[in-house]
């Protein structure tokens, strides 16, 4: 059970816990204009803090829940948190926050139990975040081994403006994602990043990335909106009323991330033009194949189909099908996306590495990433390497592409 200072003993129920979530509830809530810290404002008969904790407590996996509250509200935070947790009160730790969010998170991290390996950081103002989102982010961290954040595609048209408000340009929204919480990280790396932090960042993912670590985006939820203004508070009231009237209606179908691997190899064909990653490379020898030989696109297709449990490129788009003779890599990518969406799946991210002496990708890497990301409506990263003269790629006989894809699948389909 929690001790007198609000921290839980290292033993007891926390001895076997490997996941923790730091719930940041130390904000003043000035913009909400309710006269007290945001976490303690009531919505539908319960405080924002209580609603936030309920989402975590619905998870089938035990978590250490570290609540970071204003120092003046520690007693109230402890009472609300332990009351909400009920029989699971031993998993609750309550600590005092600091003058900034980042320093408050640092205090929360210091209270995480020794055996925890995966840490999520969550804003309590996102009080209706579905339980499945916590499980999704934690599982993705443990699968990928780096930072994971939930996000929503930006649907509004975005303009860049100057200080006077004059429009400078329209920003390509296909490359933009609105970040949410919880944001998840391997515990050791996050501790190290916070220990060395000397600049405040807007969220934990920015701090983690600034230290040179990779961060991947997975699907977020519209219900994980942040209560910031009185309008948001009224929206939260509506959700609370719905949850009270029909608890099942407020719990969306859970989803789980799956990882797929794809590899494609093609020999060079000087008589053909080269298309790679959907881009044309004039003056370079092409690749032999039934289609256009786009090894990057084909490896990505295999990775996506593998993650979704939908076979591979050969079984889906075989060489005996005349429709795909000479087809561009884009055709296979779009058809694969359609297959995934038919299963209720969505693409979290894709990474692909090209192995070969040519073509040189450095100058066109960004262009290739942008083109692939637009087609798949998900972030795609591209890298390249050689084999130091070894093997068929080292001899310049062809090239290979290796892709990894993260796909979020409904539990019923996973």
N, C-alpha and C positions, 0 to 999 in steps of 0.2 A: 504493500500500500504506500501511497505518497507520504514522504516525511514532512516534518514541520516546515521545511523551507519550500515545499511544493515539488521537490524532485523525487522521483521514484527510486527505490533501492535497486542496485545493480542486479540483485538476484530476483527471486520470486518469478512472477509471470514474464518479466522482461528478459530473463536469462535466455529464453529460446527465441526471442523476437529478432527478425533480420531486417524488418522494414520499419521506418519511422516517417512521420509526417510532421513538419514544423508548421503549425497554424499561426500565422501572423495576425494578431488581433490587438496590436498596440497603437493603432492609428487614432487620431482625435476625432475624425468624422466631421470636420468643419463644414465641408460642402454639403453634407447631408442636413445640417442645420436642425438637429434634434435635441441639442442641449447636453449631450453626453457622448462618450466614445461610441463609434459606430457599432462595434461588436455587441454592445449592450442595448441597442435599440430593438424594440419588439416588432416582430412581423408575424401576424396571424397567431398571436398568443404565445410565441416563443422568441427568444432573442436571436439575432443574426448569428451569434456564436453557437447557440444550440443547434440551429438549422445546419450550420456548416459541419459540426461534429457528427450529426446524424448520418450525413452522406458517407463519412469515413467508416462509421460503426456498422454500416450495412455490408461492408466488405466481408467476404468469407475468410480472408487472411487477417491474422492479428497484426496490429500496428502499435508501435509506441506513438502516442499522440502528445506532442509537446506544444502547449498553448503559450504563446508569448503575449502577455497582456500589459496594459499600463500599470505602473507600480502602484498607483492609488486604487486600482481595481483588482488587485491580486486575489483578495478574499472572495470577491464576487465571482471572478473568473474560475476560481477553484470550485466554488459551490456549484456553479452552473455546469462546469465540465464534468465533475464527478457525478452530479445528478443525472446528466444526460447519458453518461456511460453506464450507470447502474452497476450491474455485476462486473463490468469491465473497468471499473474505476482504477484498478491497479495499473492499467496501461496509460493512465493520464499523468503528465508532468506539467506543472504550471510555473513559468518563470517570468520575471519582469523584463519588459522591453527597454529600448534605449531611445535616443533622440531621433534616430533615422531608421528607416526600414532595414537597411543593410546591417546596421549594428544590432538591431533587434533579432534578425535572423542568426547572426553570429552567436548571440546569447542562447538562442534555441538550440543551435548545433552543439554547443558546449554541454547541453543536458541530454543529448542522445546517448542511449545505452551502448556499452562497448561492443556488443555482438551485432549491432545493426550494420548492414552492408549497403542498403539502398535508402536514400533520403529524399523525400519530396518536400517542397516548400510551397505552401498554399496560403492564399489571401482569404481570410475569413469572410471578406465582403463578397466573395463568390460563393454564397451560402447554399445555392441549389445545384452545385456541381454534382453530377451523378456519381454514385459509388463506382460504376464501371470505369469512369475516367481515372480514378486513383489506381485501380487495378491495371488498366491499360498502360499508363505511364510507367508504373513500377516494373511491370513485366517487360516492357520495351527496354528500359534501362538494363535490366538483368540479361536480356537477350543480346543487346547491341554493345553493352559495355561503355557507353558514354552518355552525355546529357540528352534528355528527351523532354520536349515541351508540347503541350496541346495547343492547337491553333485553328482558327477559322479563316477560310478564304475571304478576301475582301471583295464585297459585292458592289460597293459604291464606286463611282468614277472618282479618281483621286487627281487633284491638281497640285502642281508645285507653284507657289506664289512668292513674290518678293515682299519686303517689309511693308510696302504700301498696300498690299493686297492684290496687285496686278498679277494675272495668270501668266506664268512663264511656260508651262508645258503640262501635258497630260501624262501621268505616270502609268506605266504598264502594270495594271493591277494583277495580272496573272502571276507576277513574281512576288506579290505581297501577301502576308499572312498576319492576322491579328492574334497576338499571343494571349494565352490564358494561364491559369494554374489549375492543378498542381504541376510544378516543374520538377523533374526528377533527375537524380545524379548518383553516380557511384559515391559512396560515403567518403572514402579515402581521398579522392580527387577534390571533392567539394570542400572538405576540411582544409586541405592544402591551399586551395584557392582563397578561402576566407582568411587564412592565417597570413597571407601575403597581400591582401587587398589594401590599397591605399587611395583608391578613387571610388566614389559612389556611382553605381550603375542603376538603370531604371528597373531591371529585374535580375534574377539570379542567372538566367541563361546568358545575358549580356556579360556579366562578370565572369562566368565560366568560359565563354567563348573568347573573351579578352585575354584570358590566361593561356590561350592556344589549344583549348579542348574542343572537340567536335560536339555539335548539338543537332539533333534530328527533330523534325516536327511530325507529330501524329495528329489525327483528327481530334478536334475539340468538340464542345457541345454548346448549342445556343442557350441552354439553361445555365451555363456556367458564367453568365454575365456578372459584371461587378456592380454592386450597389454603391453608387457614388452620389447621386442627386435625389431630391424628393420624387422625381419622376420614376427613377429606378426603384425607389422604395415602394411606390404604388404597384409597380410591376411585380415586385417581390411579394406584395400582399396578395395579388391575384394568384400567383403560384402557390403560396401557402394555403390559400383557401381550397385550391384544387387538390393539394396534397392531403389536406385534412378530410375532404369529402371522398376522395378516392386515392388512397396511398399508392396503389399499384400504378395509377396513371402518371405519377411523377417519376417513375423509375423506368428509363428507356431501356431497350434491349441492350444487354452488355455486348462488348466486342473485345476481341483479343488480337494482338499483333502476331503475325507469322512472318518468318524470314525465308526467302527463297534464293537459290544460287543458280546462275546461268553461265554457261561457257560456250563460245562459238569460235571456230577456227576456219579460215579460208586461205587458199593459196592465191598468190598474185597472178593476174592475167593482164599482161601489157596491152592486149587488144581491147580491153574494156575500160570505161571511165571509172574513177574511184568515187564511191559514195560511202560516207562513214558518219554515223551519228546523224543521219538525214542530211548532211552537208555534202556538197560536191567539192572535189579537190582537183581542179584542172592541172594537167601535166603529170599527175601521179598514176602509176599502174593500178588498174582496178582489181577486183576480187572475183574469183570464179564462184559460181553458184547458180542454183535454179532461179533465184530471184536476182536482186541487184548485189547480193553478197555483202550487205551492210552488217558486218559482224557485231558492231556496237548495238544496233537495234535488235538483232537476233538474240544476243546474250541477255539483253534486258527483257525481251519477251519470255525467254526461258525462265528467268528469275521470277518474274511476276506470276507466270503460270504455276511454277513450283510452289511459291508461297501460298497461292490460292488453292492448291491441290487440284489443278486443272490440267495435269499432264505436261506436255512440252510442245515446242514449236513443230516438231516432226509429226506428232499425233494430231495437232490442230490444223497445221497448214502444210501438209505433206507435199513432197516433190511430185507426186503423181496427180496433183490437182492443177490443171492447166490455168486456173484463175490466178495463180500466184507466180506463174512464169514471168520473170523479169520485174516482179512487183517491187516497189520501193519499200524501204524499211518502215516508213511512216504508215503504210497500209497494215503491217503486222502489229505495230504499236497501237493503232486506233482500234483494230479488231480485238486485241487483247484487253484493252481498256473496257470495251463493250462487254466482253465475257465477265470481267471482274465486277462491273457494275450490275450485271444481271444476277450475280450472287450476293449482292448487297455489300460487296467489299469496296474498300477505298485504298489508294496508294498513299503510304506515309512518306517514303523517300526511296530513292534509287541511287546507288553508287556503281560506277563502271570504270574499269581500268583497261586500257589498251596496251597490249604487249607486242612490241615490234620496233624495227629500226625506222620505219617511215609509215605514214607521213608525219611530219613534225606538227604536233598538236598545240604547242604552247600559245601561238598567236591566235588560235581559233577555239581554244577551250571554252572561253566564256560564251561565244556564239553558239557552240554545240550544246552547252548546258542550258542556255535559254531556249533553244529550239526544242530540245527534248522535254524540258519542263512545261512548255506551252502545250505540247501534244498530250502529255500524261496528266497535266494539271496537278503536278506534284514536284517537289524539289529533286533535281537530278544533279549529281556531281560527277565530273569526269577527271580522270588522271591517266598518266601514261608512263611506261617504263620500257626498258630494253632488257635483254638477257645476256649482255656482255659478250655477244658473239656466239653464244651457245644455242644449239637446237635449230629448228627450222626458222624461227623468227630471227635468230642471230645471224643465220646465213642469208637472210633477206628473201626467203622463199614464200613468206606469207605473214599474216598477223593473227593474233588471238585477242579476244575480249572476254573479260570476266566481270559479271554483274552480280550485285547483291540488292535485293529489294525487300522492303518492309511493307507488308499489306495487312490492313486491319480487316478482320473477318467477323461477322456476327457469330456469336457462340454456337448457334444451331448449325452453322456451316463449317465451323473450325474443326 
